[in-house]
Amino acid sequence: MNSNQTTNEVDDMREEYDFANMEGCVRGKYAKEFSVNATTVLLDSDVAKIFPDSASVNEALRTLARVLSR
């Protein structure tokens, strides 16, 4: 987001929120599902320049897997 932009919208965000006293909030609601379905890896900066998002990394790994399985 460009901080130099001005808008006519009203900023109704508070400086701070107290989530402990908010109704309906559940801490870690999707944490278990995320940990089962996702693996987080850290790419070195030179690799991240070539593969900037998860889709490109997945495509490259699937291609490599196909080559190696022959």
C-alpha positions, 0 to 999 in steps of 0.5 A, a space after each residue: 500500500 502506498 502511504 502517500 495516497 489519500 482517501 476520503 474513507 473514514 479510518 475506523 480502526 482502533 489503535 489497539 484491540 482487546 481480543 480476550 474480551 471479544 465474543 466469537 473469537 477463537 484463538 488458533 481456530 484453524 491451527 490444527 488444520 493448517 499444520 496437517 495440510 501445510 509445510 513451511 520451508 524457508 527459501 534462500 534469497 537466490 532461490 526466492 528470486 527465481 521462485 517468488 511464490 508457492 505456485 512456482 515452487 510447487 510447479 518446479 518440484 512436481 516437474 522434478 518429481 516427474 523426471 526423477 520417477 522415470 
